[in-house]
C-alpha cells in the first residue's frame, strides 16, 4: 500500500499508527496475510504536489490571502 502525503510534520508516532491501521484494515477487510503487507508512506513538499494546475504552496498562499 502506497500512501502519498504532503510533508507537514507527521510525527514518527503518527506514521507508525497509520502503518498499523492500514495493515489491520487490509488484513481484516481484504483477507490479506499480515506478514505480506507492505505499507510505504511517501511524503513530498508542497512545491512538488500540484492540484488543478497549481502547486499546494500556491493554493495555501491564495487561501491565506482570502482569509485576510
Secondary structure, DSSP 8 states (H G I E B T S, - for coil): -EEEEE-S---HHHHHHHHHHHHHHHHHHH---GGG---EEEEE-GGG-EETTEEHHHHHHHHHHHH-
